[in-house]
Amino acid sequence: MLNILMLTNTYTPFVGGVPRSVKTFRDQYREMGHRTLVIAPEFEDAPEDEEDVIRLPAIKDVSDAGFSVRIPIPGYLSSKLDEVEPDIVHAHHPFLLGDTALRIARRQKLPLVFTHHTLYEQYTHYLPVDPPAVDEYVVNLVSGYCNLCDEVFAPSESVRELLQKRGVETPIDVVPTGVDVDAYGSGDGEQFRRDRGIPRDSYVVGHVGRLAEEKNLGFLAESLSEFLEDHSDVYFLVVGVGPAEDDLVSVFKGTEYSDRFRHAGVLEGDRLYDAYASMDCFAFTSTTETQGMVLVEAMCSGTPVVALDASGSRDVVVDGETGFLVDDESVSAFVKALEDVYGTEGSERKELESRVRKRAREFSEERTARNALEIYSKLVEEYEETERDDTLWSQAKRRLDAEWEILGNLASATDAVILNENEDFLSRWRGEFRGERSENDVHDG
């Protein structure tokens, strides 16, 4: 049995892909007989009695993203970890509690695993300032953190390839978050349609996810508006909430097809399964995903997917077999793909649904959890084979080394940005000196 320590900046009841992933793996590990302790910040409405969960004091609802940021209290976490003897440390973010994970791993001489859940540079618009250099800084910071770990989990092959291109030398394995295939495939779509006033013989295009700017919802709304306008039997069902939901809803209000738009808000458990089962097609336009979890969830009900050809989506959808990947980000191309699924009927439709369900089973939560545990076990064995020095001097040195690693990564990420900005400045200066100004550099007069 392994004692697994997981640290995450977002956790239930916060709604998002990372907390869902942490909970999914935690539940599977526990079911397989492993103790799993989760360390996370406090969130509003968090359950009072949580088994093996340590909540850290935090500033809540930081930025529109709804994050909580831990308040550092010296000794607070150490005292709570005294009774736990973890075998492995798993960080789910590269900063804040990611730094804490590194400190714990170094201090106790344990293997450190990091899951690269998010393309962080796509979320810098939540920061108070967003100069171009911030994106580069974030990429450098995350890549540097990866190289401080013993193992990196990439939720998809696309992410693994991206990290390797960015100079990550730490071993990377593809370990997607699994889905409870049987549960997500057990929904009652007809009952859901009755409850929501959707005719039984209508055609439902659905979307599930956090309604936020980075999800490319403007493109989704424009595409579905055109599709609804062309087909009087089509309904558009959206499940989810977020800072961009008002903008999305406003697109359909007051239109001739507003009565065929349904916004269901947040759904969980059986209600979510029912929603997926009510869909004839799942539409997805985000280009910032590391793993298309909601695509797999929809596919458990045999629902084919139309998505933009981007990271996350291309790792789940087999183009032409379980749906369509649209490589031309134009409304006409996306609507054409929706039309292709819409026109699939009879035996052809049944065969399509069968292929979709078969593909979904490749992402079962038991399968992905066992894969992760195999990697954990190998890392633990490797660390157990090394000689461990627990003198007070060695412990102090390991703590100091961890701080230097964290500071070194921050400095390295900053230096790279400054160097690149200086090179850009020098290039512009040389060009101006030679009379090679760009159009943007030319001023009137």
VMD Tcl script that draws the C-alpha trace (Angstrom):
set ca {
  {0.00 0.00 0.00}
  {1.21 3.50 -0.85}
  {0.70 6.70 1.13}
  {0.12 9.33 -1.56}
  {0.28 13.06 -0.84}
  {-1.42 15.32 -3.40}
  {-1.28 19.13 -3.34}
  {-3.59 21.31 -5.43}
  {-4.49 25.01 -5.57}
  {-8.07 24.15 -6.60}
  {-10.28 21.47 -5.09}
  {-13.93 20.79 -4.42}
  {-16.32 22.56 -4.24}
  {-14.49 24.66 -6.87}
  {-15.72 23.53 -10.30}
  {-13.00 22.81 -12.83}
  {-10.90 20.19 -14.54}
  {-8.10 20.07 -11.95}
  {-10.29 19.47 -8.87}
  {-12.23 16.88 -10.81}
  {-9.00 15.13 -11.80}
  {-7.65 15.16 -8.24}
  {-10.90 13.73 -6.87}
  {-11.11 11.07 -9.58}
  {-7.60 9.76 -8.93}
  {-8.03 10.09 -5.15}
  {-11.19 7.97 -5.22}
  {-9.59 5.30 -7.40}
  {-6.43 5.12 -5.29}
  {-8.49 4.71 -2.14}
  {-10.67 2.05 -3.75}
  {-7.50 0.14 -4.65}
  {-6.33 0.23 -1.03}
  {-3.93 3.20 -1.04}
  {-4.15 6.06 1.43}
  {-4.40 9.43 -0.31}
  {-4.08 12.73 1.53}
  {-5.09 15.92 -0.29}
  {-3.74 19.35 0.69}
  {-5.75 22.28 -0.69}
  {-6.74 25.86 0.20}
  {-10.00 26.69 1.92}
  {-12.95 27.39 -0.38}
  {-16.41 28.71 0.36}
  {-18.93 25.94 1.10}
  {-16.24 23.27 1.42}
  {-17.46 20.18 3.32}
  {-16.73 20.30 7.03}
  {-15.89 16.63 7.51}
  {-13.51 15.53 4.77}
  {-11.54 12.33 5.09}
  {-7.80 12.84 4.65}
  {-8.08 16.41 3.40}
  {-6.04 19.25 4.91}
  {-7.47 22.69 4.20}
  {-5.04 25.59 4.42}
  {-6.12 29.14 5.39}
  {-6.51 31.14 2.18}
  {-7.65 34.38 0.60}
  {-10.79 33.36 -1.28}
  {-12.12 34.32 -4.72}
  {-8.93 35.86 -6.07}
  {-9.62 37.21 -9.61}
  {-12.52 36.27 -11.87}
  {-11.22 32.71 -11.98}
  {-12.48 32.17 -8.41}
  {-9.21 30.80 -7.05}
  {-8.19 30.75 -3.40}
  {-4.61 31.65 -2.51}
  {-3.06 30.06 0.53}
  {-1.96 32.31 3.40}
  {1.50 31.10 4.52}
  {1.50 30.31 8.25}
  {4.87 29.01 9.50}
  {4.63 25.51 10.93}
  {0.90 25.12 10.16}
  {1.29 22.37 7.57}
  {4.28 20.66 9.18}
  {2.35 20.04 12.37}
  {-0.50 18.44 10.44}
  {1.83 16.18 8.43}
  {3.61 14.74 11.47}
  {1.28 11.73 11.61}
  {1.54 11.06 7.87}
  {4.43 9.17 6.34}
  {3.99 9.75 2.60}
  {5.76 7.57 0.07}
  {5.32 10.00 -2.82}
  {4.37 13.65 -3.37}
  {2.19 14.70 -6.30}
  {1.81 18.37 -7.24}
  {-1.10 19.45 -9.42}
  {0.12 23.03 -9.93}
  {3.65 24.40 -10.49}
  {3.31 27.41 -8.18}
  {1.88 28.27 -4.72}
  {1.20 24.79 -3.32}
  {3.44 23.42 -6.07}
  {6.36 25.06 -4.28}
  {5.11 23.54 -1.02}
  {5.07 20.12 -2.67}
  {8.68 20.55 -3.73}
  {9.70 21.58 -0.22}
  {8.02 18.53 1.32}
  {9.53 16.17 -1.24}
  {13.04 17.54 -0.77}
  {12.83 17.71 3.02}
  {11.58 14.11 3.34}
  {13.61 12.88 0.35}
  {10.59 11.62 -1.58}
  {9.87 11.39 -5.32}
  {7.97 14.37 -6.73}
  {5.40 13.99 -9.52}
  {3.75 16.89 -11.33}
  {0.70 16.79 -13.60}
  {0.73 19.49 -16.28}
  {-3.04 20.01 -16.33}
  {-3.18 23.45 -17.86}
  {-1.71 25.60 -20.63}
  {-1.08 28.34 -18.08}
  {-0.07 30.97 -20.61}
  {-3.66 30.86 -21.92}
  {-4.96 32.10 -18.56}
  {-2.83 35.19 -17.98}
  {-5.83 37.42 -18.79}
  {-6.97 36.76 -15.21}
  {-3.93 38.67 -13.95}
  {-4.16 42.42 -13.17}
  {-1.66 43.13 -15.95}
  {-1.02 41.16 -19.10}
  {2.08 42.38 -20.96}
  {3.33 40.07 -23.74}
  {6.31 39.06 -21.61}
  {4.03 37.47 -18.99}
  {3.15 34.56 -21.28}
  {6.80 33.80 -21.91}
  {7.59 34.09 -18.22}
  {4.83 31.64 -17.31}
  {5.99 29.11 -19.91}
  {9.58 29.32 -18.62}
  {8.46 29.04 -15.01}
  {6.33 25.95 -15.61}
  {8.93 24.23 -17.78}
  {11.56 24.91 -15.12}
  {9.31 23.41 -12.45}
  {8.88 20.28 -14.57}
  {12.66 19.86 -14.59}
  {12.74 19.99 -10.79}
  {10.42 16.97 -10.59}
  {11.17 13.26 -10.89}
  {8.23 12.56 -13.18}
  {5.72 14.59 -15.18}
  {2.26 13.36 -16.08}
  {0.94 14.80 -19.34}
  {-2.82 14.37 -19.78}
  {-2.37 13.89 -23.53}
  {0.24 13.14 -26.17}
  {-0.12 16.71 -27.46}
  {0.99 18.09 -24.10}
  {3.92 15.69 -23.86}
  {5.18 16.81 -27.26}
  {4.74 20.45 -26.30}
  {6.70 20.05 -23.05}
  {9.52 18.27 -24.83}
  {9.73 21.12 -27.35}
  {9.93 23.54 -24.42}
  {13.00 21.81 -23.05}
  {11.55 19.58 -20.35}
  {14.04 16.78 -19.74}
  {12.25 15.04 -16.87}
  {10.59 11.74 -17.90}
  {7.05 12.41 -19.17}
  {4.29 9.82 -19.29}
  {0.82 10.31 -20.76}
  {-1.65 9.77 -17.92}
  {-5.06 11.24 -18.72}
  {-7.73 11.72 -16.08}
  {-10.08 8.79 -16.24}
  {-13.85 8.81 -16.48}
  {-16.44 6.56 -14.86}
  {-17.56 5.21 -18.21}
  {-20.51 3.18 -16.89}
  {-21.88 6.08 -14.84}
  {-21.59 8.64 -17.64}
  {-23.20 6.19 -20.03}
  {-26.19 5.48 -17.79}
  {-28.18 8.70 -18.29}
  {-31.87 8.99 -19.14}
  {-31.92 11.41 -22.06}
  {-35.67 11.21 -22.65}
  {-36.44 12.17 -19.06}
  {-34.04 15.10 -19.28}
  {-35.73 16.33 -22.44}
  {-39.14 16.14 -20.81}
  {-37.90 18.09 -17.77}
  {-36.38 20.79 -19.97}
  {-39.20 21.09 -22.47}
  {-37.18 19.68 -25.36}
  {-39.27 17.67 -27.86}
  {-38.46 13.98 -28.03}
  {-37.96 14.03 -31.82}
  {-35.75 17.14 -31.85}
  {-32.00 17.17 -32.48}
  {-29.87 18.37 -29.55}
  {-26.39 19.83 -29.86}
  {-24.81 20.09 -26.42}
  {-21.87 21.74 -24.71}
  {-20.56 21.19 -21.17}
  {-17.81 23.16 -19.47}
  {-16.75 26.25 -17.60}
  {-18.10 29.29 -19.41}
  {-15.00 31.47 -19.59}
  {-13.19 33.62 -22.14}
  {-10.44 31.09 -22.81}
  {-13.01 28.51 -24.00}
  {-13.60 30.34 -27.30}
  {-17.32 30.66 -26.58}
  {-17.86 33.51 -29.04}
  {-16.97 31.19 -31.90}
  {-19.20 28.45 -30.45}
  {-22.16 30.81 -30.14}
  {-21.73 32.15 -33.68}
  {-21.54 28.64 -35.13}
  {-24.58 27.37 -33.24}
  {-26.58 30.47 -34.10}
  {-26.11 29.70 -37.79}
  {-26.88 26.03 -37.28}
  {-30.07 26.76 -35.32}
  {-31.16 29.23 -37.98}
  {-30.76 26.56 -40.68}
  {-32.61 23.79 -38.82}
  {-35.91 24.35 -37.01}
  {-35.68 21.00 -35.17}
  {-32.30 21.72 -33.54}
  {-31.90 22.72 -29.89}
  {-28.71 23.98 -28.25}
  {-28.09 22.81 -24.67}
  {-25.36 24.41 -22.54}
  {-24.32 23.02 -19.15}
  {-22.00 25.07 -16.97}
  {-21.42 28.47 -15.41}
  {-18.61 31.01 -15.44}
  {-17.67 34.64 -15.98}
  {-18.65 34.55 -19.68}
  {-22.11 32.98 -19.29}
  {-24.01 36.28 -19.61}
  {-22.25 37.04 -22.89}
  {-23.09 33.57 -24.21}
  {-26.75 33.71 -23.19}
  {-27.17 37.21 -24.63}
  {-26.31 35.93 -28.12}
  {-29.48 33.84 -28.21}
  {-31.86 36.13 -26.31}
  {-34.37 37.93 -28.48}
  {-33.64 35.83 -31.58}
  {-36.23 33.84 -33.49}
  {-34.64 30.66 -32.15}
  {-34.22 31.77 -28.51}
  {-36.87 29.23 -27.48}
  {-34.53 26.48 -28.70}
  {-31.64 27.52 -26.46}
  {-31.36 25.89 -23.02}
  {-28.88 26.95 -20.32}
  {-28.97 24.31 -17.59}
  {-26.37 25.82 -15.24}
  {-24.31 23.45 -13.10}
  {-25.37 19.79 -13.16}
  {-23.84 16.93 -11.22}
  {-24.31 13.20 -10.82}
  {-27.37 11.66 -12.43}
  {-28.58 15.00 -13.77}
  {-25.32 15.48 -15.67}
  {-25.44 11.92 -17.01}
  {-29.01 12.56 -18.19}
  {-27.92 15.77 -19.94}
  {-25.19 13.97 -21.87}
  {-27.64 11.20 -22.83}
  {-30.05 13.80 -24.23}
  {-27.49 15.04 -26.78}
  {-27.21 13.94 -30.40}
  {-23.94 15.79 -30.92}
  {-21.39 17.48 -28.66}
  {-19.87 20.77 -29.85}
  {-16.52 21.98 -28.52}
  {-14.49 24.97 -29.69}
  {-11.87 25.46 -26.98}
  {-8.24 25.53 -28.14}
  {-6.67 25.70 -24.66}
  {-7.36 22.19 -23.35}
  {-4.73 19.75 -22.22}
  {-7.27 16.92 -22.10}
  {-10.81 16.78 -23.46}
  {-12.46 15.28 -20.39}
  {-15.93 16.54 -21.25}
  {-15.54 15.01 -24.71}
  {-14.92 11.59 -23.17}
  {-17.87 12.06 -20.81}
  {-20.17 12.83 -23.75}
  {-18.82 9.90 -25.74}
  {-19.73 7.49 -22.93}
  {-23.35 7.95 -24.06}
  {-22.42 7.31 -27.67}
  {-22.55 11.02 -28.51}
  {-20.25 11.96 -31.43}
  {-18.14 15.12 -31.12}
  {-17.49 18.07 -33.39}
  {-14.47 20.02 -32.14}
  {-11.75 22.33 -33.37}
  {-8.56 20.45 -34.13}
  {-6.55 21.47 -31.07}
  {-4.66 20.00 -28.15}
  {-6.91 17.90 -25.94}
  {-9.59 17.39 -28.58}
  {-7.31 15.67 -31.09}
  {-6.17 13.27 -28.36}
  {-9.74 12.05 -27.82}
  {-11.64 12.38 -31.10}
  {-10.72 10.10 -34.00}
  {-11.53 12.29 -36.99}
  {-14.17 10.71 -39.21}
  {-14.61 7.77 -36.81}
  {-15.98 9.20 -33.56}
  {-16.79 12.68 -34.81}
  {-14.97 15.44 -36.65}
  {-11.95 17.63 -35.97}
  {-12.20 20.98 -37.74}
  {-8.76 22.34 -38.66}
  {-10.15 25.48 -40.31}
  {-11.31 27.81 -37.53}
  {-14.14 29.28 -39.54}
  {-17.85 29.22 -38.77}
  {-18.67 27.71 -42.15}
  {-16.25 24.80 -41.63}
  {-17.55 24.12 -38.13}
  {-21.18 24.23 -39.27}
  {-20.31 21.85 -42.14}
  {-19.01 19.32 -39.60}
  {-22.19 19.71 -37.54}
  {-24.17 19.08 -40.72}
  {-22.22 15.88 -41.39}
  {-23.12 14.45 -37.99}
  {-26.70 15.72 -38.29}
  {-27.13 13.84 -41.56}
  {-26.01 10.49 -40.14}
  {-29.06 8.22 -39.70}
  {-30.21 4.61 -39.32}
  {-27.61 1.85 -39.25}
  {-24.85 4.34 -40.02}
  {-25.78 6.30 -36.88}
  {-25.81 3.14 -34.74}
  {-22.37 2.15 -35.99}
  {-21.10 5.65 -35.22}
  {-22.44 5.49 -31.65}
  {-20.84 2.07 -31.17}
  {-17.42 3.38 -32.24}
  {-17.82 6.39 -29.95}
  {-18.58 4.23 -26.88}
  {-15.67 1.92 -27.64}
  {-13.28 4.87 -27.83}
  {-14.57 6.26 -24.52}
  {-13.70 3.01 -22.73}
  {-10.03 3.63 -23.46}
  {-10.22 6.46 -20.89}
  {-11.79 4.53 -17.99}
  {-10.75 5.84 -14.57}
  {-9.60 2.42 -13.36}
  {-7.29 2.03 -16.34}
  {-5.66 5.45 -15.93}
  {-5.33 5.10 -12.14}
  {-3.54 1.75 -12.47}
  {-1.17 3.32 -14.97}
  {-0.35 6.11 -12.52}
  {0.16 3.68 -9.64}
  {2.64 1.63 -11.66}
  {4.72 4.75 -12.21}
  {4.44 5.71 -8.53}
  {5.68 2.27 -7.46}
  {8.74 2.43 -9.71}
  {9.68 5.87 -8.38}
  {9.26 4.77 -4.76}
  {11.44 1.71 -5.36}
  {14.17 3.85 -6.91}
  {14.15 6.22 -3.92}
  {14.18 3.35 -1.41}
  {17.35 2.04 -3.05}
  {19.21 5.30 -2.33}
  {20.89 5.87 1.01}
  {19.00 8.38 3.19}
  {20.85 10.65 5.58}
  {18.53 12.01 8.28}
  {20.99 13.93 10.40}
  {19.88 17.42 11.40}
  {22.50 18.94 9.13}
  {21.27 16.92 6.12}
  {17.66 17.85 6.80}
  {18.58 21.53 7.03}
  {20.63 21.29 3.84}
  {17.72 19.68 1.95}
  {15.42 22.50 3.07}
  {17.92 25.10 1.94}
  {18.42 23.32 -1.39}
  {14.67 23.37 -2.00}
  {14.51 27.13 -1.45}
  {17.43 27.67 -3.81}
  {15.72 25.52 -6.46}
  {12.51 27.54 -6.19}
  {14.35 30.87 -6.30}
  {16.59 29.62 -9.08}
  {13.60 28.69 -11.21}
  {12.04 32.11 -10.65}
  {15.30 33.84 -11.55}
  {15.85 31.69 -14.63}
  {12.33 32.38 -15.95}
  {12.81 36.11 -15.37}
  {16.27 36.23 -16.94}
  {15.04 34.50 -20.10}
  {12.31 37.09 -20.57}
  {14.67 40.01 -19.95}
  {17.23 38.57 -22.35}
  {14.64 38.08 -25.09}
  {13.25 41.59 -24.59}
  {16.76 43.03 -24.82}
  {17.39 41.06 -28.00}
  {14.13 42.37 -29.48}
  {15.16 45.92 -28.55}
  {18.60 45.50 -30.06}
  {17.11 44.06 -33.25}
  {14.75 47.02 -33.59}
  {17.59 49.46 -32.82}
  {19.90 47.87 -35.43}
  {17.08 47.99 -37.96}
  {16.42 51.67 -37.28}
  {20.15 52.43 -37.40}
  {20.30 50.87 -40.86}
  {17.10 52.59 -41.96}
  {15.11 49.32 -41.85}
  {12.11 50.53 -39.87}
  {8.95 48.48 -39.83}
  {5.60 50.06 -40.64}
  {4.78 50.14 -36.93}
  {7.94 52.13 -36.23}
  {7.21 54.87 -38.77}
  {5.69 58.04 -37.29}
  {3.84 60.84 -39.07}
  {5.98 63.83 -39.96}
}
mol new
graphics top color blue
foreach p $ca { graphics top sphere $p radius 0.5 }
foreach p [lrange $ca 0 end-1] q [lrange $ca 1 end] { graphics top cylinder $p $q radius 0.2 }
display resetview
